[in-house]
Amino acid sequence: MPWKTGTFPALLAGVLLACLACAPEEPDETPPGGEVVATADDGGAASGSLGGEVAGGADAPVSQSQPVAPPAGSGPARPAIPSPYAERFAGYGEVSVMTFNVHQYGLRPSPGDSSILVPKPAEETAALIETIRLASPDILVVQEMGGPDAWAEFQFRLREAGLTGYAYDAYLRRGKHDLNLALLSRFPIVANDSHVDDTYTIGPAQFPVMRGFLDVKIQINSAYTLHILGAHLKSKVFHSFGAPEMRRNEARLLGNHVRAALRENPNDNLLVVGDLNDDPSSAPLRTITKEKGQSILYDIRPTDASGAAWTRRNADDSYTRIDYMLVSEGLLPETIPQKTYIPEAQHLPIASDHRPLVATFSAADRASSAPLLDITTRIPPALPTND
């Protein structure tokens, strides 16, 4: 669907009213600060601001309305979605989360008419939406989302595919580019403390965290809150100051937010998700998941039907695992391994170089003495190597 430059807001208003009835890396000179927007609506129509805009940084005041949490054990009406993964959908008293790098989902000038804005090619968009539809997550966290117009168009496509009930969203914009973080939820977002002011230095140069960090709390029921940190760390694309060093610094700052949350509440139901752009044994991952040699986050390692856990297909036809779902000790007992997986869609490779990850959790705090999920059972045994 094309959008005429300058007329998108009017068209979007029409789309929303109708719904009521029915990359290149970001330039590194992006200054600190950005937009943090959280909204709430009922069934797709804008009905109120949950978070307001933050201009100039995370310390600016954020207007928060107080949505009423659903009663314990209940949840929003979930659409009936035919899917081979239907048995893995979240059930009563459960909540499912998907993280997905949607590969530069932005509106671009049409090759034939620069005044017309068009989304990703139709076949690519269809493959992305179908992949999400197969899992029908309660909460969707995406990386590489485009500007506000692309975010609105993306949500329209989801509703068009029958994926309804996402009454709450959070959108974190860092500069005018297609590498933003965003989140949709069927449950109320009751706190949005996303971070846009984190900076670090390399020699004499100061850098902002390129994509910022989403940081939201979602009320699943009156007795259970899920805390989500969403991230997209610096890629391995060459940078004159060193991409690995930049990524390590971003990981250190993300780890600081993890540790701060766990100091405030050691039993926090904390889930860290996103494209961390490095291997499981890398220094950035250790920085995020460990403190003084002890694990503070656990990699729950979703896998596909064959047991493979890779998440990214590289240009040279090699495969790596750089997307993660990391849970705190407080959330680990509530993880449901049988509903933690990688959905596979036939045409996904034409739409994104990443695979999505899905995890489902029991929305009831379990005693700290409850047995923890044995993560080692999800890791294939080591095989001997030859010289």
C-alpha positions as CSV (number, residue, x, y, z in Angstrom):
1,M,0.0,0.0,0.0
2,P,1.6,3.3,-1.1
3,W,1.5,6.4,1.1
4,K,1.8,9.9,-0.4
5,T,4.6,11.9,1.2
6,G,3.1,14.5,3.6
7,T,-0.4,12.9,3.6
8,F,0.4,9.9,5.8
9,P,-1.1,11.3,9.0
10,A,-4.5,11.9,7.3
11,L,-4.4,8.5,5.7
12,L,-3.4,6.9,9.0
13,A,-6.4,8.5,10.7
14,G,-8.6,6.9,8.1
15,V,-7.0,3.6,8.6
16,L,-7.5,3.8,12.4
17,L,-11.1,4.8,12.0
18,A,-11.6,1.9,9.6
19,C,-10.1,-0.4,12.2
20,L,-12.6,0.8,14.7
21,A,-15.3,-0.6,12.5
22,C,-13.7,-3.9,11.9
23,A,20.1,-1.1,6.7
24,P,22.5,0.5,6.9
25,E,23.7,1.2,10.4
26,E,22.5,4.4,12.0
27,P,25.1,7.2,11.7
28,D,27.2,7.1,14.8
29,E,26.9,10.8,15.4
30,T,23.4,10.4,16.6
31,P,23.2,12.6,19.7
32,P,22.0,11.3,23.1
33,G,18.3,11.4,23.6
34,G,15.5,10.2,21.5
35,E,11.8,9.5,21.5
36,V,10.1,7.2,24.0
37,V,6.4,6.7,23.2
38,A,4.0,4.4,24.8
39,T,0.3,4.3,23.9
40,A,-2.8,2.3,24.9
41,D,-5.7,1.5,22.8
42,D,-8.6,-0.9,22.8
43,G,-8.6,-3.1,19.8
44,G,-6.6,-1.0,17.5
45,A,-7.9,2.6,18.0
46,A,-6.0,5.2,19.8
47,S,-7.8,5.7,23.1
48,G,-5.3,7.4,25.3
49,S,-1.6,8.0,26.0
50,L,0.1,5.7,28.4
51,G,3.6,7.1,28.2
52,G,3.7,10.3,26.2
53,E,6.8,11.5,24.4
54,V,10.2,12.0,26.0
55,A,12.2,14.6,24.1
56,G,15.8,15.0,25.1
57,G,16.3,11.9,27.3
58,A,15.0,9.2,29.6
59,D,15.1,11.6,32.6
60,A,12.4,13.8,31.1
61,P,9.0,13.3,32.8
62,V,6.8,10.6,31.3
63,S,3.0,11.0,31.6
64,Q,1.6,7.7,32.7
65,S,-2.1,6.7,32.8
66,Q,-3.0,3.8,35.0
67,P,-4.7,1.1,33.0
68,V,-6.7,-1.4,35.0
69,A,-4.9,-4.8,35.2
70,P,-7.0,-7.8,34.4
71,P,-8.0,-10.0,37.3
72,A,-5.6,-12.7,38.4
73,G,-5.5,-15.7,36.1
74,S,-7.4,-14.0,33.3
75,G,-6.2,-12.2,30.2
76,P,-7.2,-10.5,27.0
77,A,-9.2,-12.2,24.4
78,R,-6.8,-14.0,22.1
79,P,-7.8,-14.4,18.4
80,A,-8.3,-17.9,17.2
81,I,-5.4,-18.4,14.8
82,P,-5.0,-21.6,12.8
83,S,-1.4,-22.6,13.2
84,P,0.8,-25.7,13.4
85,Y,2.1,-24.2,16.6
86,A,-1.4,-23.8,18.2
87,E,-0.6,-26.4,20.9
88,R,2.3,-24.1,22.0
89,F,0.2,-20.9,22.3
90,A,-0.1,-19.4,25.7
91,G,-3.0,-20.9,27.6
92,Y,-5.0,-19.7,30.7
93,G,-2.7,-18.1,33.2
94,E,0.2,-17.9,30.8
95,V,1.9,-15.2,28.7
96,S,3.9,-15.6,25.5
97,V,6.7,-13.3,24.2
98,M,8.3,-13.1,20.8
99,T,11.5,-11.2,19.9
100,F,12.1,-10.6,16.1
101,N,14.5,-8.6,14.0
102,V,12.3,-7.6,11.1
103,H,15.1,-6.4,8.9
104,Q,14.7,-2.7,8.2
105,Y,11.0,-2.5,8.2
106,G,10.7,1.1,6.9
107,L,8.7,3.0,4.4
108,R,10.8,4.1,1.4
109,P,10.4,6.3,-1.7
110,S,8.9,4.4,-4.6
111,P,11.5,3.8,-7.4
112,G,9.0,5.2,-9.9
113,D,7.8,8.2,-7.8
114,S,9.8,9.6,-4.9
115,S,6.6,11.3,-3.5
116,I,5.1,7.9,-2.9
117,L,6.2,6.0,0.2
118,V,6.0,2.2,0.1
119,P,6.8,-0.5,2.7
120,K,8.9,-3.6,2.2
121,P,7.9,-5.5,-1.0
122,A,4.6,-7.3,-0.5
123,E,6.0,-10.8,-0.5
124,E,8.5,-9.8,2.2
125,T,5.9,-8.2,4.4
126,A,3.6,-11.1,4.0
127,A,6.3,-13.5,5.1
128,L,7.1,-11.5,8.2
129,I,3.4,-11.1,9.2
130,E,2.8,-14.8,8.5
131,T,5.7,-15.8,10.8
132,I,4.3,-13.7,13.6
133,R,0.8,-15.1,12.9
134,L,2.1,-18.6,13.3
135,A,3.0,-17.9,17.0
136,S,0.4,-15.2,17.8
137,P,2.5,-13.9,20.8
138,D,0.9,-12.0,23.6
139,I,3.9,-9.6,23.6
140,L,5.9,-8.8,20.5
141,V,9.3,-7.1,20.7
142,V,10.9,-6.1,17.3
143,Q,14.2,-4.7,16.2
144,E,14.9,-2.7,13.1
145,M,11.5,-1.0,12.9
146,G,11.3,2.1,10.8
147,G,9.8,5.5,11.6
148,P,6.4,6.2,13.2
149,D,4.7,5.8,9.8
150,A,6.2,2.3,9.3
151,W,5.3,1.4,12.9
152,A,1.7,2.3,12.2
153,E,1.7,0.5,8.9
154,F,3.2,-2.6,10.5
155,Q,0.4,-2.7,13.2
156,F,-2.2,-2.3,10.5
157,R,-0.8,-5.3,8.6
158,L,-1.0,-7.4,11.8
159,R,-4.6,-6.5,12.4
160,E,-5.3,-7.2,8.7
161,A,-3.9,-10.7,9.3
162,G,-6.2,-11.3,12.3
163,L,-3.6,-10.6,14.9
164,T,-5.7,-8.4,17.2
165,G,-5.8,-7.4,20.8
166,Y,-2.5,-5.5,20.9
167,A,-4.0,-2.6,22.8
168,Y,-0.6,-1.3,24.2
169,D,2.6,-0.4,22.5
170,A,6.0,1.2,23.2
171,Y,8.2,2.7,20.5
172,L,11.7,3.9,21.0
173,R,13.2,6.0,18.2
174,R,16.9,6.9,18.0
175,G,17.4,9.3,15.1
176,K,15.6,9.2,11.7
177,H,16.4,5.7,10.6
178,D,15.0,2.1,10.2
179,L,16.8,0.6,13.2
180,N,14.3,1.3,16.0
181,L,13.0,-0.8,18.9
182,A,9.3,-1.3,19.5
183,L,6.9,-3.5,21.5
184,L,3.3,-4.6,21.2
185,S,1.3,-6.1,24.1
186,R,-2.1,-7.5,24.8
187,F,-1.5,-6.7,28.5
188,P,-1.2,-3.2,30.0
189,I,2.2,-1.5,30.0
190,V,2.2,0.0,33.5
191,A,5.8,1.5,33.4
192,N,8.0,2.7,30.6
193,D,11.5,3.6,31.7
194,S,13.2,3.2,28.4
195,H,16.8,4.5,28.2
196,V,17.9,7.0,25.5
197,D,20.7,8.8,27.3
198,D,23.3,6.1,27.9
199,T,26.7,7.1,26.6
200,Y,30.3,5.7,26.7
201,T,33.7,6.9,25.6
202,I,36.4,5.3,23.5
203,G,39.6,7.4,23.8
204,P,38.5,11.1,23.3
205,A,35.2,10.2,21.6
206,Q,31.9,9.9,23.3
207,F,29.1,7.7,21.8
208,P,25.5,7.2,22.6
209,V,24.0,3.7,22.7
210,M,22.9,3.5,19.1
211,R,19.4,2.1,19.6
212,G,18.8,2.8,23.2
213,F,17.2,0.2,25.5
214,L,13.5,-0.6,25.8
215,D,12.5,-1.0,29.5
216,V,8.9,-1.7,30.2
217,K,6.8,-3.4,32.9
218,I,3.7,-5.2,31.8
219,Q,0.9,-6.2,34.2
220,I,-0.2,-9.7,33.2
221,N,-2.7,-10.0,36.1
222,S,-3.2,-8.3,39.4
223,A,-0.5,-10.4,41.0
224,Y,2.1,-10.7,38.3
225,T,4.3,-8.2,36.4
226,L,6.7,-9.0,33.6
227,H,9.7,-6.7,33.2
228,I,11.1,-6.6,29.7
229,L,14.4,-5.1,28.6
230,G,14.7,-5.0,24.8
231,A,18.1,-4.3,23.1
232,H,19.8,-4.2,19.7
233,L,23.5,-3.9,20.2
234,K,26.1,-2.5,17.7
235,S,26.6,-4.9,14.8
236,K,29.8,-6.3,13.5
237,V,29.8,-3.8,10.6
238,F,33.2,-2.0,10.5
239,H,33.6,1.2,12.4
240,S,36.8,3.2,12.7
241,F,36.6,3.1,16.5
242,G,36.1,-0.6,16.5
243,A,32.7,-2.4,16.3
244,P,33.7,-5.0,19.0
245,E,34.7,-2.3,21.5
246,M,31.5,-0.4,20.8
247,R,29.4,-3.5,21.3
248,R,31.2,-4.4,24.6
249,N,30.4,-0.9,25.9
250,E,26.8,-1.1,24.9
251,A,26.6,-4.6,26.6
252,R,28.2,-3.1,29.7
253,L,25.5,-0.4,29.9
254,L,22.8,-2.9,29.3
255,G,24.3,-5.1,32.1
256,N,24.2,-2.1,34.4
257,H,20.4,-1.8,33.9
258,V,20.0,-5.5,34.5
259,R,22.0,-5.3,37.8
260,A,20.1,-2.2,38.9
261,A,16.8,-3.9,38.3
262,L,17.9,-7.0,40.3
263,R,19.3,-4.9,43.1
264,E,15.9,-3.1,43.4
265,N,14.0,-6.4,43.3
266,P,16.0,-9.6,43.5
267,N,12.9,-11.6,42.5
268,D,12.1,-9.4,39.5
269,N,10.5,-11.3,36.6
270,L,13.1,-9.9,34.2
271,L,13.3,-10.9,30.6
272,V,16.1,-9.5,28.4
273,V,15.4,-10.0,24.6
274,G,16.8,-8.8,21.3
275,D,19.6,-8.9,18.8
276,L,22.8,-8.8,20.8
277,N,25.0,-9.3,17.7
278,D,27.5,-11.7,19.4
279,D,28.0,-15.3,20.2
280,P,26.8,-17.0,23.4
281,S,30.4,-17.3,24.8
282,S,31.4,-13.8,23.8
283,A,32.6,-11.0,26.2
284,P,29.4,-8.9,25.7
285,L,27.1,-11.8,26.6
286,R,29.2,-12.6,29.7
287,T,29.0,-8.9,30.7
288,I,25.2,-9.0,30.5
289,T,24.5,-12.4,32.1
290,K,27.2,-12.6,34.9
291,E,28.3,-10.7,37.9
292,K,31.5,-11.7,39.8
293,G,31.5,-15.0,37.9
294,Q,27.9,-15.9,38.9
295,S,25.0,-16.1,36.5
296,I,22.3,-13.4,37.0
297,L,20.6,-14.1,33.7
298,Y,20.0,-17.5,32.1
299,D,19.9,-18.2,28.3
300,I,16.7,-20.3,27.7
301,R,17.8,-21.1,24.1
302,P,14.7,-21.5,22.0
303,T,15.1,-24.1,19.2
304,D,13.4,-25.2,16.1
305,A,11.8,-28.6,15.4
306,S,15.2,-30.1,14.7
307,G,16.8,-28.8,17.9
308,A,18.8,-26.1,16.0
309,A,19.2,-22.8,17.8
310,W,20.8,-20.6,15.2
311,T,19.0,-17.2,14.7
312,R,20.8,-15.4,11.8
313,R,21.7,-16.4,8.3
314,N,24.8,-14.6,7.2
315,A,25.6,-13.4,3.7
316,D,28.2,-16.1,3.2
317,D,25.5,-18.8,4.0
318,S,26.9,-19.5,7.4
319,Y,24.6,-19.5,10.5
320,T,25.1,-17.9,13.9
321,R,23.2,-17.4,17.2
322,I,23.0,-13.7,18.1
323,D,19.4,-13.2,19.2
324,Y,18.5,-14.2,22.7
325,M,15.9,-14.6,25.4
326,L,17.6,-14.2,28.8
327,V,15.7,-14.6,32.1
328,S,16.4,-13.7,35.7
329,E,16.4,-16.3,38.5
330,G,13.0,-15.0,39.5
331,L,11.5,-15.7,36.0
332,L,13.3,-19.0,35.4
333,P,11.0,-21.2,37.4
334,E,8.0,-19.8,35.4
335,T,9.5,-20.7,32.0
336,I,7.6,-23.4,30.1
337,P,10.2,-25.3,28.0
338,Q,7.7,-27.0,25.8
339,K,6.4,-23.6,24.7
340,T,9.9,-22.1,24.1
341,Y,10.8,-22.4,20.5
342,I,11.7,-21.0,17.1
343,P,8.7,-20.9,14.7
344,E,9.5,-21.6,11.1
345,A,7.7,-20.1,8.1
346,Q,8.3,-21.2,4.6
347,H,9.1,-17.9,3.0
348,L,10.8,-16.1,6.0
349,P,14.3,-16.1,4.4
350,I,13.2,-13.6,1.8
351,A,12.0,-11.2,4.4
352,S,14.6,-11.2,7.2
353,D,18.0,-12.6,7.9
354,H,16.9,-13.4,11.5
355,R,14.6,-16.0,12.9
356,P,12.2,-15.1,15.7
357,L,12.3,-16.6,19.2
358,V,9.3,-17.4,21.3
359,A,9.0,-18.2,25.1
360,T,6.0,-18.7,27.3
361,F,5.8,-18.2,31.0
362,S,3.4,-19.1,33.8
363,A,2.0,-15.8,35.0
364,A,2.2,-16.7,38.7
365,D,5.3,-16.2,40.9
366,R,6.7,-19.5,42.1
367,A,8.5,-19.9,45.4
368,S,12.3,-19.2,45.3
369,S,12.7,-22.8,46.4
370,A,11.0,-24.2,43.3
371,P,13.3,-26.3,41.1
372,L,14.9,-24.2,38.4
373,L,14.7,-25.2,34.7
374,D,17.7,-27.3,33.8
375,I,19.1,-25.3,30.9
376,T,21.8,-27.9,30.2
377,T,19.1,-30.2,28.8
378,R,18.5,-27.7,25.9
379,I,22.2,-27.8,24.8
380,P,23.5,-30.7,22.6
381,P,26.4,-32.7,24.1
382,A,29.9,-31.6,23.2
383,L,31.5,-33.7,20.4
384,P,35.2,-34.4,20.2
385,T,37.0,-32.4,17.6
386,N,39.8,-33.5,15.2
387,D,43.1,-31.8,14.6
